[in-house]
């Protein structure tokens, strides 16, 4: 790891995008990944860009926050979205992928790039010279995490993130379930719906809030859990109807067996093209494995479910980015060091990958002695960059793509969908202007 090339630490979503952007600009990259020699508690695969929590990359339509972010990334030649399109599985209006094929293809593309050198080892300290992109994710190893904290005297933010269970398709009781996408959007076979009547739901709810949770080693019993990956059992503690307005909402669905909307409904989403596995959408959990089988088995369609993977909970660690980083994802006090991905406090697969694109481009700009690329705040990438680098932030919390972080459009458009479409159009025009102004750095 020398100054003759750029070092990228971590081959997750952000690290792969960063390495790709740098290499595509004709600069050699050392991509350092500790797998397969060492894995975090949440990682199972030896491949790059492993999708830990879900196989969904969220909405595709441009007039949604997630879809706008994807389009902005596509405009910057995102590697992961090219791969995602090749590995997609039906999911209504969302972009979901066969997670194994996705990781396999990303690993192949990155490994085959002539300017990317793969090094399989754990990094415990940042290099003393050269340009570095740290993309080690929210599961950064203890040794490197401690080194970063000491190096920058910057407070870390830790909370706990949960993943949902996956069940086999053949074990789902289809006599109690039906295929449908909410409001009839997308293919009607994209989701399996598991309806419940009022009595069934109340029985399930009672068991869920009293079920035994897995022990979290080395922490207190009430961890700081990020809202976006809230375990279903903790969410349920907020009230009996919370789940019916969240992951078990029945709106937009009609049970063909009754002709009526269910009292509550759990959706299952395909994990692969072959549809042999299904993910329990929104059912991230920290229940003990036996309790997951017992409690989730009270949902009629899952009473005989076989689990390919039980839900798990793991620690996520974030740097205090507003005190540490500039909008180009470089460290204010040490501009040769960049951070990217969920360790910066962007939340979500595509948000992490998007930050990797920007950190990679800007690392290349730093290498060439050129001005950093920072998009305006009226773009989704620009808004996320501004959010994680706002030095006035006092209570920093992870943030995913949403229209609330973009400036309002004037004059205000009353209809929400029309307003979102106008905001997306404005963002893409703004991004295009910046790309045209900086055409040399984006296209070379």
Steps between C-alpha positions, in 0.01 A plus 500: 500500500709789372450844355539360146138391504183564697406263780137403557433312824192278487333325207140556594259705292675833560852359467426326170346814353791713622763263361316477167469878461870549575616223266271620220691829518827324424636488855625180664311383807590270787166365622556350846236260634530291816268223372539207471775506764269672748128572503269708715213332684253606230696392193467145362640521148860535380387719211503877460195727535317254725139597565453430870151622593280476191514440128294811421664817368166682539287689249602544138269781389681832465232701681581310821796587722660157454441506125642851464814393684542204265462719192761743630732204559433361152597841361839448667548151352422300814645149478256353752188615317626347176544173687169536684313528171661174386405321825156648563205296625133607468401734785224728377630855474818421693842389382578173677781262414607140533750579773743218426515574128535869580803449724654247263481735203625803695794293626574383146483848346716662768756219511536499123571872471865538392562797729348350816733291716320291763673453837339264751606618845363684800596866536543611861649845432467752219806534274732790584522617139307496175133561430268263685127427484366334816189303407496242777129538572310506828666171597854641503740278693566597862868570439444738208206664673712571807780633279263739320358625828846569642628653176224760469380532859152477355213350694357180354130427473399141559160339463362161408371384164282196434442270202176321406456120475484311169269200451483232230224542242386139525433535873256793463139390546342645186154394616531794740687734266461671162711665232452874447687829488359788700248706302552262207836653407758284326455131436244337724745218579764735642389453862339227706255651748434343839165638622371490857160567648457700820509198733809354332680833511426558869630153586816565297550846650471372857761230433734742323524760776565233764745288299856445619769700323856396429763635735705794376849440632689788651218756489208611713159343454349802325732573205463808284325346199485687169142574394549376143589145613286483814452140619136407462469403868622842612272676252207298634561632852383842381141383479274221380427666164853621423577200279169542315619843390853373433633167368160328537287769337214348298419804285491449125432127534190281477503142622340299215382240752284752685455780249603749769814678615685298768514630856880472475732369229863394475661510156768255390740609225701279263865454590600361160378462142416136564274612787608217728554740792291786638589786735259612775469865396554742789541219755850576623532333837719413797281221635667172587488258209253266672279796585503619139369160387235494775376860474515545124337158472185660641461669163285236325699491176823447697384235746719236333769737370855376459763768559794532264625780723370626831500870576809636673605822670846657491682814599541789259760770559506843339746785518372842600519616137375859547796566731747313282416506129465751218224472239740316265531225769861591586624559855521875565823471695656243265362544145687198358270275705144438379217308662210337315200281571298442814793586726430864397136486609330456165244227548409246233659289230477757222583791727819318598584421139428860399737634762759253369463643151557854627789404730663308214462786253633750752791278600592492131464878482728539801753269335490714184517825696154606387201655671258266673161414351217611729144510368248767596266429790202478264632160384464189715875431501569864581244503782647185657851644470384821666320312775798295612733804490280761671725623783202657680339160560484421871313167514623315193286207389534275192308622196372331187374654178177696549347811353501670840873573480465681166405871493126556437389587150341840443224579441374207705316230306208367702475155342768280657578290193522804276723667758733201519519483121595869487763458772651203314504691172671795668759267657589332172532836321727622778715189486526524122620862524771403747608201292523717190703761688732227630482278191872424500494344845182302453569349160875448483 
